[in-house]
Amino acid sequence: MPEREPIPGWEPPSAGERKRILDETRSIAIVGASSNPARASNFVATYLLSSSADYAVYLVNPRETEILGRPVYPSLEDLPEVPDMVDVFRRSEDLPPIAQDAVAIGSKTFWAQLGLWSTEAARIASHAGLDVVMDRCTKIEHARFAGGLHLAGFDTGVITSRR
Amino acid sequence: MTDHTWGFRTRALHAGARPDPTTGARAVPIFQTSSYVFEDTDDAADLFALQKYGMIYSRLGNPTVSAFEERMASLDGALGAVAASSGHAAEFLAVTSLAEAGDHIVSSSHLYGGTITMFSNTLARFGIETTFVDPTDVDGFAAAIRPETKLLFTETIGNPSGAIADIAALADVAHANGVPLAIDSTFSTPALCRPIEWGADIVVHSATKFIGGHGTSLGGVVCEAGTFDWGSGRFPNMTEPVPTYNDLRWWDNFGEYSYLTKVRNDHLRDIGSTLAPMHAWLFLQGLETLDFRMAGHVANARAVAAWLHDDSRVAWVNYAGLPSSPHHEMSNKYLPAGPGAVFTFGLDGGRDAGATFIESLEMISHLANVGDAKTLILHPASTTHSQLSDEQMAAGSVTPDMVRISVGLEDLDDILYDLDRALENAHA
């Protein structure tokens, strides 16, 4: 991973904070959803829609109408409900206006996927009181706490004596 | 969950082993099953397409094996791990996941003889060329790198030469040339050295040795740091579309998780050198006491090496823990708790005296293994390294009079008693 400049007023959320964010999330809007099954956004959408997870998932892309048999909405404003999380699969330079949209509609979390980073977007969303996660994959983080990552041989960092 | 950083011994007991959610079983169950029932056809399709995590078939993954993999990853400071049916299988997975026909690797010449044979025989037949260099010659590694080189390979502690790898310097050379550093750390285990902390990218172990620790089971593991840039263009099999998975690209889809995801779902899938759940379970038992056992092994090894060093019947002792060793300084840097418990020595009287010595031992076992709780002894030139040419033996510092010992956890006095009697016989 490339070195990241620190962002005043925001710290990358710890494992415990990421688990809390995912636990408190009921609905997720995937911005930049793709119909191409080789793209990460399609991959993650499939996972979040599967029995592994339990979220209401909304797909957002002005250039698509149907992905994975589901309707695709042109923008965050067009969704039937306010999603708890806005999960972005776009280029890093496109993140600030999406962060503004996430704030405008009243989402609780702004999440930028693996490889994405924007100081400006983090500033916008965190100043408005949103939880901000960047350069992380919702699928991997969900799987870290739900056991999938463990089954794939990865270190989850989870140590517990509870069932 | 808390963000507390758990210590090595705690992770050796707990990492990868949550209580079973269905039964509450505290010990990791042995999931002795080949396959796993799908929820429905969508679930099966999602699993096969890697779109969700879960079990399909034990060639690809098994819950008992997963517990061992996560524990190894945790102890080695790795992102994750993929277990294999032997240490050899782990090495084969690590190297051939990156190198293919027409490619090249640079390797230490001091490796376990079986690994040298894998590289110079089987990998050569597959079209992968290896340049062997002295493991202490960092510049030699750099000079041997070519455009088609896919990785550098060495052992933390050379078998049997005892040469200690300058891991940080080798990692710098590897990364400056855009290739990963792979290290076989079998002789040190994560209890004594964690190569990823020094910059290594891939760490392989024969779990058969100290990790299992009791000489019962064969297995191996590939750990990976998750920090290497596989997207540079040098590794097309990490960045090009994968036809067997709907044209996904490992690096694009899985980022830092891509290497191990590929090793498991592409490479282990095709090769099938899978760790058995029973063996994974035995390795989990071994790991629980790894730190204590390694401390005991090292304490006995230091004492045995010093005793042999001071004995006039012994011509030479090569243990990096001895100040007289050329590898002592490097050992202090990378293995501050001690350079393991496997080392070599030679008797006055050469090969014949060595043979009489080995045959005179009463308690110490003459066999081809290391890392058992019991003390083991061997004559490498006629056994583990016998398939090597004279030139390869010389390059690996394997001499005809060399005796290799793997010091166990018996009472020190009893190990010394047995060695003393056998030395006396060899000189009678």
Chai-1 contact restraints between the chains, C-beta under 6 A:
chainA,res_idxA,chainB,res_idxB,connection_type,confidence,min_distance_angstrom,max_distance_angstrom,comment,restraint_id
A,S14,B,D3,contact,1.0,0.0,6.0,A-B,restraint_1
A,G16,B,M1,contact,1.0,0.0,6.0,A-B,restraint_2
A,G16,B,D3,contact,1.0,0.0,6.0,A-B,restraint_3
A,K19,B,M1,contact,1.0,0.0,6.0,A-B,restraint_4
A,P37,B,N246,contact,1.0,0.0,6.0,A-B,restraint_5
A,A38,B,N246,contact,1.0,0.0,6.0,A-B,restraint_6
A,A38,B,D247,contact,1.0,0.0,6.0,A-B,restraint_7
A,A38,B,L248,contact,1.0,0.0,6.0,A-B,restraint_8
A,A40,B,N253,contact,1.0,0.0,6.0,A-B,restraint_9
A,F43,B,Q51,contact,1.0,0.0,6.0,A-B,restraint_10
A,F43,B,N253,contact,1.0,0.0,6.0,A-B,restraint_11
A,T46,B,Q51,contact,1.0,0.0,6.0,A-B,restraint_12
A,Y47,B,Q51,contact,1.0,0.0,6.0,A-B,restraint_13
A,Y47,B,K52,contact,1.0,0.0,6.0,A-B,restraint_14
A,S50,B,D46,contact,1.0,0.0,6.0,A-B,restraint_15
A,S50,B,K52,contact,1.0,0.0,6.0,A-B,restraint_16
A,S51,B,E39,contact,1.0,0.0,6.0,A-B,restraint_17
A,S52,B,K52,contact,1.0,0.0,6.0,A-B,restraint_18
A,L114,B,G255,contact,1.0,0.0,6.0,A-B,restraint_19
A,A143,B,Y53,contact,1.0,0.0,6.0,A-B,restraint_20
A,G148,B,Y53,contact,1.0,0.0,6.0,A-B,restraint_21
A,H150,B,S66,contact,1.0,0.0,6.0,A-B,restraint_22
A,H150,B,E70,contact,1.0,0.0,6.0,A-B,restraint_23
A,L151,B,Y53,contact,1.0,0.0,6.0,A-B,restraint_24
A,L151,B,S66,contact,1.0,0.0,6.0,A-B,restraint_25
A,A152,B,Y53,contact,1.0,0.0,6.0,A-B,restraint_26
A,G153,B,S66,contact,1.0,0.0,6.0,A-B,restraint_27
A,G153,B,E69,contact,1.0,0.0,6.0,A-B,restraint_28
A,G153,B,G80,contact,1.0,0.0,6.0,A-B,restraint_29
A,G153,B,A81,contact,1.0,0.0,6.0,A-B,restraint_30
A,G153,B,V82,contact,1.0,0.0,6.0,A-B,restraint_31
A,F154,B,G80,contact,1.0,0.0,6.0,A-B,restraint_32
A,D155,B,E70,contact,1.0,0.0,6.0,A-B,restraint_33
A,D155,B,A73,contact,1.0,0.0,6.0,A-B,restraint_34
A,D155,B,S74,contact,1.0,0.0,6.0,A-B,restraint_35
A,D155,B,G80,contact,1.0,0.0,6.0,A-B,restraint_36
A,I159,B,W6,contact,1.0,0.0,6.0,A-B,restraint_37
A,I159,B,H14,contact,1.0,0.0,6.0,A-B,restraint_38
A,T160,B,R18,contact,1.0,0.0,6.0,A-B,restraint_39
A,R163,B,P19,contact,1.0,0.0,6.0,A-B,restraint_40
A,R163,B,P21,contact,1.0,0.0,6.0,A-B,restraint_41
A,R163,B,G24,contact,1.0,0.0,6.0,A-B,restraint_42
